[in-house]
Amino acid sequence: MAKLIMYLLESSALLAFFYLLYVLVLRKETFFSLNRFFLLGILAFSLLFPLVSFDISPTEVTVLERPIAEISKARMSYYEAMAAWEFEARSAAGSQQAIIEPGVLAGAGIDWLRLAINGALLLYAVGVIVCLSRTFWSLRWIWKIIALHPHEEADGAKIIKLPQSISPFSFLSYVFVPDSLVDSSELQQILAHEKTHIVQRHSVDLLIVQLLAAFLWFNPVIWQLIKSLKTTHEYIADKKIITSGYSLVEYQTLLLKQLISNNSFGLVHNFNLSFIKKRITMMTNKQSGWSGKVKVALAIASTVLFSAIIVQCNSKMDEAISLEQNLVETDFTEGVDLPVVKADGYKNTSSSDVLGYNIANDQITFNGKQYDVDEFVTLVGTFKLSENGMVVLRIDKDQSMKLVRQLQTAMRKANQRKVLYVAETTDKAKFEMPFLLPPTPEYVNEKNPKQPTIEELAAGGKFDILKVDMGENSGEAIKDIVYDFVQGHVKKGSTDYVVSARFDDDDTYNDYLVTLSYIQQAFNQIYQERSQQMFGKDFYDIAANNKEQYQAVRQGIPRAISVAEH
């Protein structure tokens, strides 16, 4: 969803830049055919370039390094901002480290951000449908006229006579003229004009652009581009008439006579349009000379250069993502003796880019280099992760939790809170646990409200709290205890409970993660039993494929797990 929004915004921004270039440099020049293809080209480029990624500068070009870096940084920053709400919707939020849904402790509420984005997408879809419907209605109107009126062949054009007093127009190989003009001396000039549209397939241009405009309907630039394209088509036809030997004065007089009966439709070329003054002015303008050719060269060079920068930015983003994904995917046990946990059936479905780090023997390693805590946070901050991006931590099972706590505290202060813990299952498969670190006080706001602490909840007597020591590594016993505790509340219809898991700095990461996984599995077992009872389906299949059933299974059983250091 976020990718679609970002793509549309990027396409719109590119189109605005290219069209501004046309307006400032090319619009008043008399290179009409070039302007036609420039307008068509910038629309195609704007739609394609956000998707294109390949390395076009095998050798470093110093002058391009800074703009490429700045644009890449800006793009990645708004990708990450757009993705934050999606990650947080799946992850936990609380004043302590937690794996609970947002609002479990503070009370359920409406996800206004998700509602707003879904509403915007719905509005966008309605706009696309309306625009496409208008285009198809115009086509239907034209074909209906063709079907109702006979036509005559005349020098490669099919002439259709209409009883209405309208301005002549053309579409594809058809020329539509009122009966009053059929026997007039002006018909040949009109046919010569419209035949230019037919021969050069201007109607195909408009049909393609109208269809593409439906997907960028919210951008006013696209509608200005269509007007400019139709104007350019008319300039081309006018020029053809004048260079064919017709009298300039007679032709301009004919245009003025037709002004009264102007009727314009999106897919057709009227013999006369409301920009008649511009057309007459352009007919008398002096042909563009060397200065015009220089402007054309600069416009084309600027377009190529800017396009190259955008494509190269895409390439740099893909390279960074590929590098970090390879670090995680190729050998997820690389250099680290990971904790071994029992598989629970969960699969991380995120397709986001990640940054992978190894932590062992109180050392943080990235791409073969070692970093301390401050350097680690600075390094993470230099990478602007894209949609749903997260920091992947491969932590050795014997690593003390002191360093892990320091890392998490530093990441929270840097507002780099999306984490994916990696472990190994008993059958040598990868185990992943997504995690959202809580915001520090400076990031507490309406989006990240301050949650009550366990002590505050307990003091208020509103919550039943099960305290778990993560340093004991009691294994299956912890799972059974948590299962019985939560089931007791489920039977009473109560959601006033929290599983409070705590660790000490000298606890090992293995005990921390294994205990945390068993706590989660206790909840998953409850969800699994309820899923089978309600729908006869596997809980993880529902979680991946059916949002409504997933929410029904989870209804009234929040995964209320609080994790904090002593």
C-alpha positions as CSV (number, residue, x, y, z in Angstrom):
1,M,0.0,0.0,0.0
2,A,2.7,2.4,1.0
3,K,4.7,1.5,-2.1
4,L,1.8,2.4,-4.3
5,I,1.4,5.8,-2.6
6,M,5.1,6.5,-2.9
7,Y,5.2,5.5,-6.5
8,L,2.3,7.8,-7.4
9,L,3.9,10.7,-5.5
10,E,7.2,10.2,-7.2
11,S,5.7,9.9,-10.6
12,S,3.7,13.1,-10.0
13,A,6.8,14.9,-8.9
14,L,8.8,13.8,-11.9
15,L,6.0,14.8,-14.2
16,A,5.8,18.3,-12.6
17,F,9.6,18.8,-13.0
18,F,9.6,17.7,-16.7
19,Y,6.5,19.7,-17.6
20,L,7.9,22.8,-15.9
21,L,11.0,22.3,-18.1
22,Y,8.7,22.2,-21.2
23,V,6.9,25.4,-20.1
24,L,10.0,27.4,-19.4
25,V,12.1,26.3,-22.4
26,L,10.2,24.6,-25.2
27,R,6.6,25.8,-25.2
28,K,7.1,29.0,-27.3
29,E,9.5,27.4,-29.8
30,T,8.4,26.4,-33.2
31,F,9.8,22.8,-33.1
32,F,6.3,21.4,-32.9
33,S,7.0,17.8,-33.7
34,L,9.8,17.7,-31.2
35,N,7.5,19.3,-28.6
36,R,4.9,16.6,-29.3
37,F,7.3,13.7,-28.6
38,F,8.8,15.6,-25.7
39,L,5.3,15.8,-24.0
40,L,4.6,12.1,-24.7
41,G,8.1,11.1,-23.5
42,I,8.0,12.9,-20.2
43,L,4.7,11.2,-19.3
44,A,6.2,7.8,-20.1
45,F,9.4,8.7,-18.2
46,S,7.5,9.9,-15.2
47,L,5.6,6.6,-15.0
48,L,8.5,4.3,-15.7
49,F,11.6,5.9,-14.0
50,P,10.5,5.3,-10.4
51,L,10.5,1.6,-11.3
52,V,13.7,1.5,-13.3
53,S,17.0,0.5,-11.6
54,F,20.3,-0.1,-13.2
55,D,23.8,1.2,-12.8
56,I,24.6,3.7,-15.5
57,S,27.8,5.0,-14.0
58,P,30.3,2.2,-13.6
59,T,33.0,4.8,-12.8
60,E,32.4,7.4,-10.2
61,V,31.4,10.8,-11.4
62,T,32.1,13.3,-8.6
63,V,29.7,16.0,-9.8
64,L,26.8,13.5,-9.5
65,E,27.7,12.0,-6.2
66,R,26.2,14.7,-4.0
67,P,22.8,15.1,-5.9
68,I,22.4,11.3,-6.0
69,A,23.2,11.0,-2.3
70,E,20.8,13.8,-1.3
71,I,18.0,12.5,-3.5
72,S,18.5,9.0,-2.2
73,K,18.5,10.2,1.4
74,A,15.3,12.2,0.9
75,R,13.5,9.4,-0.9
76,M,14.5,6.9,1.8
77,S,13.4,9.2,4.6
78,Y,9.8,9.5,3.3
79,Y,9.7,5.8,2.5
80,E,10.5,5.1,6.1
81,A,8.0,7.7,7.4
82,M,5.3,6.2,5.3
83,A,6.1,2.7,6.4
84,A,6.2,3.4,10.2
85,W,2.4,3.1,10.7
86,E,2.4,-0.3,8.9
87,F,5.1,-1.7,11.1
88,E,3.6,-0.3,14.3
89,A,0.2,-1.8,13.4
90,R,1.8,-5.2,13.5
91,S,4.2,-4.7,16.3
92,A,4.0,-3.6,19.9
93,A,4.0,-0.2,21.7
94,G,4.4,0.5,25.4
95,S,6.5,2.3,27.9
96,Q,8.6,-0.8,28.3
97,Q,9.8,-3.3,25.7
98,A,6.6,-5.1,24.6
99,I,5.1,-7.4,22.1
100,I,1.6,-6.2,22.5
101,E,-0.8,-4.6,20.1
102,P,-1.0,-0.8,20.2
103,G,-3.6,0.3,22.7
104,V,-3.8,-2.9,24.7
105,L,-2.7,-1.2,27.9
106,A,-4.1,2.3,27.1
107,G,-7.4,1.0,25.7
108,A,-8.4,0.2,22.1
109,G,-9.0,3.0,19.8
110,I,-9.5,3.9,16.1
111,D,-6.4,3.7,13.9
112,W,-6.9,7.1,12.3
113,L,-3.8,6.9,10.2
114,R,-4.8,3.6,8.7
115,L,-8.3,4.9,8.2
116,A,-7.0,8.1,6.5
117,I,-4.7,6.1,4.1
118,N,-7.4,3.6,3.2
119,G,-9.8,6.5,2.6
120,A,-7.3,8.2,0.3
121,L,-6.8,5.0,-1.6
122,L,-10.5,4.6,-2.0
123,L,-10.8,8.1,-3.2
124,Y,-7.9,7.5,-5.7
125,A,-9.6,4.3,-7.0
126,V,-12.9,6.2,-7.5
127,G,-11.1,8.9,-9.4
128,V,-9.4,6.3,-11.6
129,I,-12.8,4.7,-12.4
130,V,-14.5,8.1,-13.1
131,C,-11.7,9.1,-15.5
132,L,-11.6,5.8,-17.3
133,S,-15.4,5.9,-17.5
134,R,-15.3,9.4,-19.1
135,T,-12.8,8.2,-21.7
136,F,-14.9,5.1,-22.6
137,W,-18.0,7.2,-22.7
138,S,-16.3,9.5,-25.2
139,L,-15.3,6.5,-27.3
140,R,-18.9,5.2,-27.1
141,W,-20.3,8.6,-28.2
142,I,-17.9,8.7,-31.2
143,W,-18.7,5.1,-32.3
144,K,-22.4,5.8,-31.9
145,I,-22.1,8.8,-34.3
146,I,-20.1,6.6,-36.8
147,A,-22.7,3.9,-36.6
148,L,-25.7,6.3,-37.1
149,H,-24.3,8.2,-40.0
150,P,-22.9,7.0,-43.4
151,H,-19.5,8.1,-44.4
152,E,-17.7,8.9,-47.7
153,E,-14.1,8.1,-48.6
154,A,-12.0,11.2,-49.6
155,D,-8.3,11.0,-50.1
156,G,-7.7,8.5,-47.3
157,A,-10.2,10.1,-44.8
158,K,-13.7,9.0,-44.0
159,I,-16.0,12.0,-44.0
160,I,-19.2,11.8,-41.9
161,K,-21.8,14.5,-42.4
162,L,-23.7,15.7,-39.3
163,P,-26.9,17.6,-39.2
164,Q,-25.8,19.6,-36.2
165,S,-24.1,23.0,-36.5
166,I,-20.8,22.1,-34.8
167,S,-17.1,22.7,-35.4
168,P,-15.5,20.1,-37.6
169,F,-13.4,17.5,-35.8
170,S,-11.5,14.3,-36.4
171,F,-10.9,11.0,-34.7
172,L,-8.6,8.3,-36.0
173,S,-9.4,8.2,-39.8
174,Y,-12.8,9.9,-39.5
175,V,-13.6,13.6,-40.2
176,F,-16.9,14.9,-38.8
177,V,-18.3,18.0,-40.6
178,P,-21.7,19.7,-40.5
179,D,-23.9,19.5,-43.6
180,S,-23.6,23.3,-44.1
181,L,-19.9,23.0,-44.9
182,V,-20.1,20.0,-47.3
183,D,-20.5,22.0,-50.5
184,S,-18.6,25.1,-49.4
185,S,-15.2,26.3,-50.7
186,E,-13.8,26.0,-47.2
187,L,-14.1,22.2,-47.0
188,Q,-10.8,21.5,-48.7
189,Q,-8.9,23.5,-46.1
190,I,-10.7,21.8,-43.3
191,L,-10.0,18.4,-44.7
192,A,-6.4,19.2,-45.3
193,H,-6.1,20.3,-41.6
194,E,-7.9,17.2,-40.2
195,K,-6.0,14.9,-42.6
196,T,-2.8,16.0,-40.9
197,H,-4.2,14.8,-37.6
198,I,-5.1,11.5,-39.2
199,V,-1.8,10.9,-41.0
200,Q,0.2,11.7,-37.9
201,R,-2.1,9.6,-35.7
202,H,-2.7,12.4,-33.2
203,S,-5.8,10.6,-32.0
204,V,-3.7,7.7,-30.8
205,D,-1.6,10.2,-28.8
206,L,-4.7,11.5,-27.0
207,L,-6.2,8.1,-26.4
208,I,-3.0,6.8,-24.7
209,V,-2.5,10.0,-22.7
210,Q,-6.2,10.0,-21.6
211,L,-5.9,6.4,-20.3
212,L,-2.6,7.1,-18.5
213,A,-4.0,10.4,-17.1
214,A,-6.7,8.4,-15.3
215,F,-4.0,7.0,-13.0
216,L,-2.6,10.4,-12.2
217,W,-5.9,12.2,-12.1
218,F,-5.1,13.9,-8.8
219,N,-2.1,15.7,-10.4
220,P,-3.2,19.0,-12.1
221,V,0.0,18.8,-14.3
222,I,-1.4,15.9,-16.2
223,W,-4.4,17.9,-17.4
224,Q,-2.2,20.8,-18.4
225,L,0.0,18.4,-20.3
226,I,-3.1,17.1,-22.3
227,K,-4.0,20.7,-23.2
228,S,-0.4,21.4,-24.3
229,L,-0.4,18.2,-26.4
230,K,-3.7,19.1,-28.1
231,T,-2.3,22.6,-28.7
232,T,0.9,21.2,-30.2
233,H,-1.2,18.9,-32.5
234,E,-3.0,22.0,-33.8
235,Y,0.2,23.9,-34.3
236,I,1.5,20.9,-36.4
237,A,-1.7,20.9,-38.5
238,D,-1.7,24.7,-38.9
239,K,1.9,24.6,-40.1
240,K,1.2,21.9,-42.6
241,I,-1.7,23.9,-44.1
242,I,0.4,27.1,-44.4
243,T,3.4,25.3,-46.0
244,S,1.0,23.5,-48.4
245,G,0.3,26.8,-50.2
246,Y,-3.0,27.8,-48.6
247,S,-3.5,31.5,-48.0
248,L,-2.6,32.5,-44.4
249,V,-5.2,35.2,-44.3
250,E,-8.0,33.0,-45.7
251,Y,-7.0,30.2,-43.3
252,Q,-7.0,32.5,-40.2
253,T,-10.4,33.9,-41.3
254,L,-11.8,30.4,-41.6
255,L,-10.7,29.7,-38.0
256,L,-12.4,32.8,-36.7
257,K,-15.6,31.9,-38.5
258,Q,-15.6,28.6,-36.8
259,L,-15.0,30.1,-33.4
260,I,-18.7,30.5,-32.7
261,S,-19.5,26.8,-33.0
262,N,-16.7,25.5,-30.9
263,N,-17.3,22.1,-29.3
264,S,-14.3,20.2,-27.8
265,F,-14.1,16.7,-26.5
266,G,-11.1,15.0,-24.9
267,L,-10.4,12.4,-27.6
268,V,-11.1,14.5,-30.8
269,H,-9.3,17.2,-32.7
270,N,-11.6,20.2,-33.4
271,F,-10.8,22.2,-36.4
272,N,-11.1,25.2,-34.1
273,L,-10.4,25.4,-30.3
274,S,-10.6,28.2,-27.8
275,F,-6.9,28.9,-28.0
276,I,-7.4,30.4,-31.4
277,K,-5.4,33.5,-30.6
278,K,-2.3,31.4,-29.7
279,R,-2.6,29.5,-32.9
280,I,-2.9,32.6,-35.1
281,T,0.1,34.1,-33.2
282,M,2.1,31.0,-33.6
283,M,1.4,31.0,-37.4
284,T,3.0,34.5,-37.7
285,N,5.9,33.8,-35.4
286,K,9.4,33.6,-36.8
287,Q,10.8,30.1,-37.0
288,S,13.1,29.3,-34.0
289,G,16.7,29.8,-34.8
290,W,20.0,28.9,-33.2
291,S,18.8,30.2,-29.8
292,G,15.8,27.9,-30.0
293,K,18.1,25.0,-30.9
294,V,20.3,25.7,-27.9
295,K,17.2,25.7,-25.7
296,V,16.1,22.4,-27.1
297,A,19.5,20.9,-26.5
298,L,19.6,22.2,-22.9
299,A,16.1,20.8,-22.3
300,I,16.9,17.4,-23.6
301,A,20.3,17.3,-21.7
302,S,18.6,18.3,-18.5
303,T,15.9,15.6,-19.0
304,V,18.5,13.0,-19.6
305,L,20.7,14.1,-16.7
306,F,17.9,14.2,-14.2
307,S,16.6,10.9,-15.4
308,A,20.0,9.3,-15.0
309,I,20.2,10.6,-11.5
310,I,16.8,9.1,-10.6
311,V,17.7,5.8,-12.1
312,Q,21.1,5.8,-10.4
313,C,19.3,6.6,-7.1
314,N,17.1,3.5,-7.6
315,S,20.2,1.5,-8.3
316,K,22.0,2.7,-5.1
317,M,19.0,1.9,-3.0
318,D,18.7,-1.6,-4.5
319,E,22.4,-2.2,-4.0
320,A,22.2,-1.3,-0.3
321,I,19.1,-3.4,0.2
322,S,20.7,-6.3,-1.7
323,L,23.9,-6.1,0.3
324,E,22.1,-6.1,3.7
325,Q,19.6,-8.8,2.7
326,N,22.5,-11.0,1.6
327,L,24.1,-10.5,5.0
328,V,20.9,-11.8,6.6
329,E,19.6,-14.3,4.1
330,T,22.7,-16.0,2.8
331,D,24.0,-17.3,6.1
332,F,21.9,-16.2,9.0
333,T,24.2,-18.0,11.5
334,E,27.4,-16.2,10.1
335,G,29.9,-15.7,12.9
336,V,27.3,-16.1,15.7
337,D,26.3,-19.1,17.8
338,L,22.5,-18.3,17.8
339,P,20.1,-19.3,20.5
340,V,18.1,-22.5,19.6
341,V,14.4,-22.2,20.1
342,K,11.4,-24.5,19.5
343,A,9.7,-23.7,16.1
344,D,6.2,-22.3,16.5
345,G,5.0,-22.1,12.9
346,Y,5.4,-18.3,12.7
347,K,6.9,-17.0,9.4
348,N,8.0,-13.4,9.0
349,T,6.2,-12.2,5.8
350,S,7.9,-8.8,5.6
351,S,9.5,-8.1,2.2
352,S,11.3,-5.0,3.5
353,D,15.0,-4.2,3.4
354,V,17.0,-4.9,6.5
355,L,20.3,-4.0,8.1
356,G,22.0,-7.1,9.6
357,Y,24.4,-6.9,12.5
358,N,26.3,-9.6,14.5
359,I,26.8,-9.3,18.2
360,A,29.1,-11.6,20.1
361,N,31.7,-11.3,22.9
362,D,30.6,-7.8,23.7
363,Q,31.4,-6.7,20.1
364,I,29.2,-5.4,17.4
365,T,30.2,-6.4,13.8
366,F,28.8,-5.0,10.6
367,N,30.2,-5.9,7.2
368,G,33.5,-7.2,8.8
369,K,34.1,-4.1,10.9
370,Q,33.6,-3.7,14.6
371,Y,31.7,-0.8,16.3
372,D,31.0,0.4,19.8
373,V,27.4,1.3,20.9
374,D,27.6,5.0,19.8
375,E,29.2,4.1,16.5
376,F,26.5,1.4,15.9
377,V,23.7,3.9,16.3
378,T,25.4,6.4,14.0
379,L,25.9,3.7,11.5
380,V,22.2,2.6,11.7
381,G,21.2,6.3,11.2
382,T,23.2,6.6,8.0
383,F,20.9,3.9,6.4
384,K,17.4,5.2,5.6
385,L,15.5,2.0,5.5
386,S,12.6,1.8,3.0
387,E,9.1,0.5,3.6
388,N,8.9,-1.8,6.7
389,G,12.7,-1.8,7.0
390,M,14.1,-3.0,10.3
391,V,17.4,-3.7,12.1
392,V,18.2,-7.4,12.3
393,L,20.2,-8.4,15.3
394,R,22.0,-11.8,15.2
395,I,23.1,-12.0,18.8
396,D,25.3,-14.8,20.2
397,K,23.4,-17.0,22.7
398,D,26.1,-16.4,25.4
399,Q,26.1,-12.6,25.0
400,S,25.2,-10.8,28.2
401,M,22.0,-8.7,28.2
402,K,23.9,-5.7,29.4
403,L,25.2,-4.8,25.9
404,V,21.8,-5.7,24.4
405,R,20.1,-3.3,26.8
406,Q,22.6,-0.6,26.0
407,L,22.0,-1.1,22.2
408,Q,18.3,-1.0,22.6
409,T,18.5,2.2,24.8
410,A,20.7,3.9,22.2
411,M,18.5,2.8,19.3
412,R,15.4,4.2,21.1
413,K,17.1,7.5,21.6
414,A,18.0,7.6,17.9
415,N,14.4,6.6,17.1
416,Q,15.6,3.5,15.3
417,R,13.1,1.2,17.0
418,K,12.2,-1.5,14.5
419,V,14.0,-4.7,15.4
420,L,14.0,-8.3,14.2
421,Y,15.7,-10.9,16.5
422,V,17.1,-13.9,14.7
423,A,17.5,-17.4,16.2
424,E,17.7,-21.0,15.1
425,T,15.1,-23.6,15.5
426,T,15.8,-27.2,16.6
427,D,15.5,-28.3,13.0
428,K,18.2,-25.8,11.9
429,A,15.7,-23.4,10.3
430,K,15.7,-19.6,10.9
431,F,13.4,-18.2,13.7
432,E,12.5,-14.5,13.5
433,M,10.8,-12.4,16.1
434,P,9.7,-8.9,15.1
435,F,10.0,-6.3,17.8
436,L,9.2,-2.6,18.2
437,L,11.1,-0.9,21.0
438,P,9.1,1.7,22.9
439,P,9.7,5.4,22.3
440,T,11.8,7.4,24.8
441,P,10.1,10.3,26.5
442,E,11.1,12.8,23.8
443,Y,9.2,10.7,21.2
444,V,6.1,10.3,23.3
445,N,3.2,12.0,21.5
446,E,-0.3,11.4,20.3
447,K,1.0,8.7,18.0
448,N,3.2,7.1,20.7
449,P,1.2,7.8,23.9
450,K,2.9,7.1,27.2
451,Q,1.7,3.8,28.6
452,P,1.3,3.0,32.3
453,T,4.1,1.0,33.9
454,I,3.6,-2.4,35.4
455,E,4.0,-0.9,38.8
456,E,1.3,1.7,38.2
457,L,-1.0,-1.0,36.9
458,A,-0.4,-3.2,39.8
459,A,-0.8,-0.4,42.3
460,G,-4.2,0.5,40.8
461,G,-5.4,-3.0,41.3
462,K,-6.8,-3.1,37.8
463,F,-4.5,-5.7,36.2
464,D,-3.6,-9.2,37.2
465,I,0.2,-9.4,36.6
466,L,2.2,-12.7,36.1
467,K,5.9,-12.0,36.7
468,V,8.4,-14.1,34.8
469,D,12.1,-14.1,35.4
470,M,13.8,-14.4,32.0
471,G,17.1,-15.6,33.5
472,E,15.7,-18.8,34.8
473,N,15.1,-20.4,31.3
474,S,12.4,-22.7,32.6
475,G,11.5,-23.7,29.0
476,E,8.2,-25.5,28.6
477,A,7.3,-24.8,32.2
478,I,7.1,-21.1,31.4
479,K,4.8,-21.8,28.5
480,D,2.4,-23.9,30.6
481,I,2.3,-21.3,33.4
482,V,1.6,-18.4,30.9
483,Y,-1.0,-20.6,29.1
484,D,-2.9,-21.4,32.3
485,F,-2.7,-17.8,33.5
486,V,-4.1,-16.3,30.2
487,Q,-6.7,-19.1,29.8
488,G,-8.0,-18.3,33.3
489,H,-8.7,-14.8,32.3
490,V,-10.2,-15.9,28.9
491,K,-12.7,-18.1,30.7
492,K,-13.7,-15.1,32.9
493,G,-14.0,-12.9,29.9
494,S,-11.3,-10.6,31.3
495,T,-8.6,-8.8,29.4
496,D,-7.1,-7.2,32.6
497,Y,-3.8,-9.1,32.6
498,V,-0.2,-8.6,31.7
499,V,2.7,-11.1,31.5
500,S,5.6,-9.2,32.9
501,A,8.9,-10.7,31.8
502,R,12.1,-9.2,33.3
503,F,15.8,-9.7,32.8
504,D,19.1,-8.7,34.5
505,D,22.2,-7.4,32.8
506,D,24.1,-10.6,33.6
507,D,21.4,-12.8,32.1
508,T,22.3,-14.4,28.8
509,Y,20.7,-13.5,25.5
510,N,19.8,-17.2,25.1
511,D,17.7,-17.2,28.2
512,Y,16.1,-13.9,27.3
513,L,15.1,-15.0,23.8
514,V,14.1,-18.6,24.6
515,T,11.9,-17.5,27.5
516,L,10.3,-14.8,25.3
517,S,9.6,-17.3,22.6
518,Y,7.9,-19.7,25.1
519,I,5.7,-16.8,26.4
520,Q,4.7,-16.1,22.8
521,Q,4.0,-19.7,22.1
522,A,1.6,-19.9,25.1
523,F,-0.5,-17.2,23.4
524,N,-0.1,-18.8,20.0
525,Q,-1.4,-22.1,21.5
526,I,-4.5,-20.4,22.7
527,Y,-5.0,-18.7,19.4
528,Q,-4.5,-22.0,17.6
529,E,-7.1,-23.8,19.7
530,R,-9.5,-21.0,19.2
531,S,-8.9,-20.9,15.5
532,Q,-9.6,-24.6,15.1
533,Q,-12.7,-24.3,17.2
534,M,-14.1,-21.3,15.4
535,F,-13.0,-21.9,11.8
536,G,-11.4,-25.4,11.7
537,K,-8.2,-23.7,10.3
538,D,-4.6,-23.3,11.3
539,F,-4.0,-20.0,13.1
540,Y,-0.9,-19.1,11.1
541,D,-2.8,-19.7,7.8
542,I,-5.5,-17.4,9.0
543,A,-2.9,-14.8,10.1
544,A,-1.4,-14.8,6.6
545,N,-4.5,-14.9,4.5
546,N,-7.7,-13.8,6.3
547,K,-7.6,-10.6,8.3
548,E,-11.2,-10.7,9.5
549,Q,-10.9,-14.3,10.8
550,Y,-7.5,-13.4,12.4
551,Q,-9.1,-10.5,14.3
552,A,-12.0,-12.7,15.3
553,V,-9.6,-15.2,16.8
554,R,-7.7,-12.6,18.7
555,Q,-10.8,-10.7,19.9
556,G,-10.8,-10.5,23.6
557,I,-7.3,-12.1,24.0
558,P,-4.7,-9.4,23.8
559,R,-1.0,-10.6,23.6
560,A,-0.1,-8.5,26.6
561,I,3.6,-9.2,27.2
562,S,5.8,-6.6,28.9
563,V,9.5,-7.0,28.8
564,A,11.9,-4.8,30.9
565,E,15.2,-5.0,32.7
566,H,15.3,-5.1,36.5
